Amino acid sequence: MNFFIGISGYTYPRWRGPFYPRDLAARRWLEYASRQFNSIELNGTFYSLKSPAVFQRWVTETPQSGFTFAIKGSRFITHNLKLTRATTPLANFYASGILALGRKTGPFLWQLPPMLKFDADRMRAFLELLPRGSAAAERLARRHDARLKGGTLLKSAARVRYRHAFEVRHASFFTPQFYDLLRSFDAALVIADTAGKYPSVEELTADFVYVRLHGSTALYASDYSDAELDRWAERVSQWGRQGRDVYVYFDNDALAHAPRNARSLAERLGVGSSIGS
């Protein structure tokens, strides 16, 4: 088992001073952040398709070993299409440069919109489309269309296994039918702390656990107390004792609490940073 503790995104101007040195150029923020944490969740991939050059830059600026990205799936697929008619959009997503990540490829996060209700047939069809590894992603990527103006990458930098996690925000998903479906594909149900705004359960459906901490009392804004971090550290340790890899990302970014909370949790778990790599 391995613990990956980090932040959701890294391009936050308000973090200059509280986290980033004031004289550090924004173009070096990823280089800096990736040496404080052993994983970062890429959330820019949620908002738009990137290019191979962007992904290659992300690879180049992060440590050669001991560092992993999580990749947030396209909002066009999850929110606009609501997981339907997804073959070509998924092909575009994987052809856009993701294959450059190679051994730095961590789980893919699929965050579903709050109004989307559970539909077993739709979920199964989407899960069947998702690549379980880089070889399958290469095959899927070759089905891209002309929307990729920034170029394509159809060859993976390394042969790696892919993992997928789902952050659902409608209570209809909390049913044994959905859990069994996730288990059949070894996909994880995200454990999310959203200050009570969205429902969440702890149901382990894969050989890894994916946690997103958006804030316990104020969404995206509240600080986690020492007592709360102690409790999360114990839960992560317990999952680790079960032999599961655990990925935890702090998304309480509004007041720059995320990097400090991530450091504190990592210290509790004995997870070192990548400084000096």
ZAZALUM-566501 format. One record per residue (C-alpha): x, y, z. Coordinates in nm, 4 decimals. Example, Ala and Ser with C-alpha at 12.3 -4.5 7.8 and 13.67 -1.06 7.14 Angstrom:
BEGIN
@east:1.2300, north:-0.4500, up:0.7800
@east:1.3670, north:-0.1060, up:0.7140
//
This chain:
BEGIN
@east:0.0000, north:0.0000, up:0.0000
@east:0.0994, north:0.3620, up:-0.0621
@east:-0.0335, north:0.6935, up:0.0642
@east:-0.0610, north:0.9878, up:-0.1762
@east:-0.1412, north:1.3150, up:0.0016
@east:-0.1715, north:1.6382, up:-0.1918
@east:-0.3730, north:1.9283, up:-0.3219
@east:-0.6469, north:1.9708, up:-0.5795
@east:-0.4968, north:2.2046, up:-0.8367
@east:-0.2016, north:2.4364, up:-0.7869
@east:-0.2686, north:2.7584, up:-0.9835
@east:-0.4098, north:2.9770, up:-0.7076
@east:-0.2822, north:3.3396, up:-0.7014
@east:-0.4117, north:3.3786, up:-0.3459
@east:-0.1575, north:3.1162, up:-0.2347
@east:0.1303, north:3.3524, up:-0.3090
@east:0.2688, north:3.4309, up:0.0346
@east:0.0782, north:3.1742, up:0.2434
@east:0.2264, north:2.8866, up:0.0386
@east:0.4283, north:2.9979, up:-0.2629
@east:0.7235, north:3.2287, up:-0.1996
@east:0.6249, north:3.5806, up:-0.2963
@east:0.9126, north:3.6135, up:-0.5431
@east:0.8461, north:3.2782, up:-0.7146
@east:0.7222, north:3.3164, up:-1.0731
@east:0.3826, north:3.1552, up:-1.1387
@east:0.5366, north:2.9381, up:-1.4103
@east:0.7356, north:2.7636, up:-1.1347
@east:0.4439, north:2.6919, up:-0.9033
@east:0.4023, north:2.3311, up:-1.0187
@east:0.7753, north:2.2688, up:-0.9799
@east:0.7537, north:2.4018, up:-0.6237
@east:0.4286, north:2.2303, up:-0.5229
@east:0.5346, north:1.8929, up:-0.6609
@east:0.8314, north:1.8984, up:-0.4236
@east:0.6092, north:1.9618, up:-0.1240
@east:0.3635, north:1.6785, up:-0.1948
@east:0.3874, north:1.3370, up:-0.3572
@east:0.0685, north:1.3898, up:-0.5590
@east:-0.1356, north:1.6695, up:-0.7138
@east:-0.4822, north:1.6475, up:-0.8630
@east:-0.4963, north:1.8082, up:-1.2072
@east:-0.8247, north:1.9962, up:-1.2251
@east:-0.7545, north:2.1974, up:-1.5408
@east:-0.8343, north:1.8841, up:-1.7399
@east:-1.1906, north:1.9129, up:-1.6105
@east:-1.2494, north:2.2473, up:-1.7790
@east:-1.0868, north:2.2025, up:-2.1196
@east:-0.8848, north:1.9716, up:-2.3390
@east:-0.5137, north:2.0366, up:-2.3058
@east:-0.2356, north:1.9634, up:-2.5546
@east:0.0524, north:1.7143, up:-2.5537
@east:0.2912, north:2.0044, up:-2.4943
@east:0.1092, north:2.0955, up:-2.1729
@east:0.1191, north:1.7399, up:-2.0404
@east:0.4853, north:1.7076, up:-2.1321
@east:0.5601, north:2.0270, up:-1.9427
@east:0.3794, north:1.8864, up:-1.6380
@east:0.5959, north:1.5744, up:-1.6605
@east:0.9176, north:1.7722, up:-1.7021
@east:0.8508, north:2.0098, up:-1.4123
@east:0.7759, north:1.7371, up:-1.1557
@east:1.0148, north:1.4933, up:-0.9829
@east:1.1373, north:1.2004, up:-1.1899
@east:1.0238, north:0.9458, up:-0.9296
@east:0.7965, north:0.9272, up:-0.6291
@east:0.5378, north:1.1667, up:-0.7714
@east:0.1908, north:1.0924, up:-0.9093
@east:-0.0821, north:1.2974, up:-1.0755
@east:-0.4530, north:1.2368, up:-1.0391
@east:-0.6414, north:1.3526, up:-1.3479
@east:-0.9888, north:1.5014, up:-1.3313
@east:-1.2063, north:1.3835, up:-1.6184
@east:-1.3625, north:1.6207, up:-1.8704
@east:-1.6642, north:1.8240, up:-1.7584
@east:-1.7966, north:1.7965, up:-2.1147
@east:-1.8284, north:1.4216, up:-2.0627
@east:-1.9629, north:1.4267, up:-1.7069
@east:-2.1783, north:1.7393, up:-1.7019
@east:-2.2744, north:1.8147, up:-2.0632
@east:-2.3136, north:1.4626, up:-2.1989
@east:-2.3887, north:1.3099, up:-1.8575
@east:-2.1763, north:1.0062, up:-1.9491
@east:-2.3726, north:0.9305, up:-2.2693
@east:-2.2400, north:0.9338, up:-2.6287
@east:-1.8968, north:0.9376, up:-2.4711
@east:-1.6795, north:0.7303, up:-2.7060
@east:-1.5401, north:1.0134, up:-2.9187
@east:-1.5105, north:1.2635, up:-2.6317
@east:-1.3194, north:1.0034, up:-2.4304
@east:-1.0972, north:0.9381, up:-2.7312
@east:-1.0247, north:1.3116, up:-2.7539
@east:-0.9559, north:1.3252, up:-2.3799
@east:-0.6992, north:1.0452, up:-2.3922
@east:-0.5458, north:1.1663, up:-2.7195
@east:-0.4976, north:1.5198, up:-2.5855
@east:-0.1674, north:1.4352, up:-2.4154
@east:-0.2595, north:1.2232, up:-2.1133
@east:-0.0448, north:0.9381, up:-2.2451
@east:0.2621, north:1.1552, up:-2.1826
@east:0.2183, north:1.1138, up:-1.8064
@east:0.3463, north:0.7570, up:-1.8188
@east:0.4390, north:0.6277, up:-1.4736
@east:0.3171, north:0.9510, up:-1.3155
@east:-0.0402, north:0.8534, up:-1.4062
@east:-0.2588, north:0.8139, up:-1.0988
@east:-0.6363, north:0.7691, up:-1.0762
@east:-0.8825, north:0.9399, up:-1.3079
@east:-1.1479, north:1.1320, up:-1.1160
@east:-1.4966, north:1.1478, up:-1.2651
@east:-1.7028, north:1.4042, up:-1.0747
@east:-2.0726, north:1.3800, up:-1.1573
@east:-2.3128, north:1.6756, up:-1.1427
@east:-2.5444, north:1.7083, up:-0.8397
@east:-2.8662, north:1.6573, up:-1.0387
@east:-2.7518, north:1.3425, up:-1.2182
@east:-2.9335, north:1.0393, up:-1.0791
@east:-2.8093, north:0.6828, up:-1.0820
@east:-2.8923, north:0.4857, up:-1.3941
@east:-2.7402, north:0.1378, up:-1.3965
@east:-2.7347, north:0.0978, up:-1.7738
@east:-2.5735, north:0.4373, up:-1.8302
@east:-2.3101, north:0.3715, up:-1.5636
@east:-2.2253, north:0.0246, up:-1.6919
@east:-2.1923, north:0.1515, up:-2.0490
@east:-1.9565, north:0.4287, up:-1.9363
@east:-1.7486, north:0.1965, up:-1.7200
@east:-1.7100, north:-0.0404, up:-2.0126
@east:-1.5690, north:0.2453, up:-2.2230
@east:-1.3055, north:0.3496, up:-1.9720
@east:-0.9550, north:0.2173, up:-2.0435
@east:-0.8082, north:-0.0036, up:-1.7719
@east:-0.4534, north:0.0667, up:-1.8803
@east:-0.2332, north:0.2623, up:-2.1183
@east:-0.2598, north:0.0078, up:-2.4004
@east:-0.6392, north:0.0359, up:-2.3987
@east:-0.6073, north:0.4147, up:-2.3787
@east:-0.3895, north:0.4125, up:-2.6919
@east:-0.6552, north:0.2161, up:-2.8798
@east:-0.9262, north:0.4529, up:-2.7618
@east:-0.7201, north:0.7632, up:-2.8392
@east:-0.6878, north:0.6587, up:-3.2041
@east:-1.0636, north:0.7184, up:-3.2374
@east:-1.0282, north:1.0936, up:-3.1746
@east:-1.1826, north:1.3487, up:-3.4079
@east:-1.0711, north:1.6884, up:-3.5427
@east:-1.1436, north:1.8867, up:-3.2256
@east:-0.7893, north:1.8497, up:-3.0957
@east:-0.6375, north:2.1692, up:-3.2317
@east:-0.3290, north:2.1427, up:-3.0111
@east:-0.2144, north:1.8124, up:-3.1557
@east:-0.2488, north:1.4525, up:-3.0434
@east:-0.0411, north:1.1943, up:-2.8609
@east:-0.1277, north:0.8322, up:-2.9375
@east:0.1675, north:0.6502, up:-2.7779
@east:0.2032, north:0.6103, up:-2.4038
@east:0.5294, north:0.6986, up:-2.2332
@east:0.5020, north:0.3761, up:-2.0303
@east:0.2825, north:0.0734, up:-1.9883
@east:0.0763, north:0.1452, up:-1.6781
@east:-0.2476, north:0.0365, up:-1.5181
@east:-0.5301, north:0.2898, up:-1.4979
@east:-0.7598, north:0.3446, up:-1.2014
@east:-1.0926, north:0.5272, up:-1.1998
@east:-1.2843, north:0.6955, up:-0.9168
@east:-1.6323, north:0.8478, up:-0.9134
@east:-1.7403, north:1.1443, up:-0.7023
@east:-2.1193, north:1.1338, up:-0.7024
@east:-2.3412, north:1.4056, up:-0.5605
@east:-2.6908, north:1.2564, up:-0.5773
@east:-2.8160, north:1.0235, up:-0.3052
@east:-2.9672, north:0.7822, up:-0.5597
@east:-2.6156, north:0.6459, up:-0.6193
@east:-2.5921, north:0.5112, up:-0.2664
@east:-2.7318, north:0.1700, up:-0.3451
@east:-2.5844, north:-0.1820, up:-0.3459
@east:-2.6460, north:-0.1997, up:-0.7210
@east:-2.4065, north:0.0891, up:-0.7820
@east:-2.1495, north:-0.0425, up:-0.5357
@east:-2.1547, north:-0.3857, up:-0.6994
@east:-2.1155, north:-0.2241, up:-1.0403
@east:-1.8097, north:-0.0314, up:-0.9230
@east:-1.6622, north:-0.3456, up:-0.7679
@east:-1.7007, north:-0.5366, up:-1.0929
@east:-1.4743, north:-0.2776, up:-1.2603
@east:-1.2487, north:-0.2209, up:-0.9556
@east:-1.3533, north:0.1457, up:-0.9584
@east:-1.3639, north:0.3553, up:-0.6409
@east:-1.6456, north:0.5579, up:-0.4905
@east:-1.4915, north:0.8870, up:-0.3781
@east:-1.5238, north:0.9689, up:-0.0090
@east:-1.5927, north:1.3409, up:-0.0112
@east:-1.6207, north:1.5926, up:0.2712
@east:-1.8310, north:1.8806, up:0.1395
@east:-1.9389, north:2.0606, up:0.4587
@east:-2.2721, north:1.8783, up:0.4350
@east:-2.3662, north:2.0249, up:0.0967
@east:-2.3603, north:1.6913, up:-0.0854
@east:-2.4269, north:1.3430, up:0.0516
@east:-2.1385, north:1.1033, up:0.0965
@east:-2.0835, north:0.7514, up:0.2245
@east:-1.7821, north:0.5356, up:0.2997
@east:-1.8162, north:0.2332, up:0.0746
@east:-1.4932, north:0.0684, up:-0.0386
@east:-1.5342, north:-0.0777, up:-0.3869
@east:-1.1775, north:-0.1013, up:-0.5196
@east:-0.8242, north:-0.1888, up:-0.4166
@east:-0.7616, north:0.1824, up:-0.3556
@east:-0.9391, north:0.4653, up:-0.1741
@east:-0.9877, north:0.8175, up:-0.3109
@east:-1.0699, north:1.1020, up:-0.0691
@east:-1.1498, north:1.4652, up:-0.1511
@east:-1.1584, north:1.7108, up:0.1395
@east:-1.3428, north:2.0246, up:0.0307
@east:-1.3882, north:2.1606, up:0.3840
@east:-1.5783, north:2.0305, up:0.6850
@east:-1.7738, north:2.3423, up:0.7856
@east:-1.7461, north:2.5775, up:0.4854
@east:-1.7223, north:2.4399, up:0.1329
@east:-1.3804, north:2.5119, up:-0.0243
@east:-1.2981, north:2.7505, up:0.2593
@east:-1.2756, north:2.6002, up:0.6082
@east:-0.9581, north:2.4907, up:0.7821
@east:-0.9238, north:2.1361, up:0.9165
@east:-0.8471, north:2.1263, up:1.2874
@east:-0.5776, north:1.9101, up:1.4441
@east:-0.8473, north:1.6799, up:1.5812
@east:-1.0051, north:1.6410, up:1.2359
@east:-0.6689, north:1.5695, up:1.0768
@east:-0.5968, north:1.3131, up:1.3472
@east:-0.9214, north:1.1354, up:1.2623
@east:-0.8474, north:1.1397, up:0.8895
@east:-0.4969, north:1.0072, up:0.9555
@east:-0.6422, north:0.7157, up:1.1490
@east:-0.8899, north:0.6358, up:0.8723
@east:-0.6177, north:0.6486, up:0.6075
@east:-0.3955, north:0.4260, up:0.8218
@east:-0.6783, north:0.1771, up:0.8651
@east:-0.7357, north:0.1571, up:0.4879
@east:-0.3634, north:0.1114, up:0.4424
@east:-0.3603, north:-0.1774, up:0.6901
@east:-0.6188, north:-0.3404, up:0.4655
@east:-0.3633, north:-0.3296, up:0.1837
@east:-0.5224, north:-0.0415, up:-0.0079
@east:-0.3437, north:0.2497, up:-0.1696
@east:-0.4990, north:0.5770, up:-0.0514
@east:-0.5171, north:0.9071, up:-0.2396
@east:-0.6207, north:1.2195, up:-0.0429
@east:-0.6590, north:1.5639, up:-0.1971
@east:-0.7417, north:1.8861, up:-0.0142
@east:-0.9696, north:2.1207, up:-0.2085
@east:-1.0288, north:2.3824, up:0.0629
@east:-0.8335, north:2.6294, up:-0.1456
@east:-1.0168, north:2.9589, up:-0.0955
@east:-0.8119, north:3.0754, up:0.2042
@east:-0.4968, north:2.8733, up:0.1288
@east:-0.5725, north:2.6112, up:0.3935
@east:-0.5284, north:2.3206, up:0.1494
@east:-0.1472, north:2.3062, up:0.1288
@east:-0.1009, north:2.3482, up:0.5027
@east:-0.3621, north:2.0814, up:0.5815
@east:-0.2081, north:1.8449, up:0.3257
@east:0.1359, north:1.8898, up:0.4813
@east:-0.0049, north:1.8234, up:0.8277
@east:-0.1829, north:1.5061, up:0.7206
@east:0.1240, north:1.3835, up:0.5322
@east:0.3376, north:1.4378, up:0.8439
@east:0.0924, north:1.2395, up:1.0552
@east:0.1161, north:0.9515, up:0.8096
@east:0.4921, north:0.9679, up:0.7670
@east:0.4610, north:1.0591, up:0.3989
@east:0.7677, north:1.2488, up:0.2817
@east:0.7680, north:1.5223, up:0.0226
@east:0.9640, north:1.5113, up:-0.3008
@east:1.1913, north:1.8019, up:-0.2065
@east:1.5293, north:1.7687, up:-0.3707
@east:1.4152, north:1.5169, up:-0.6339
//
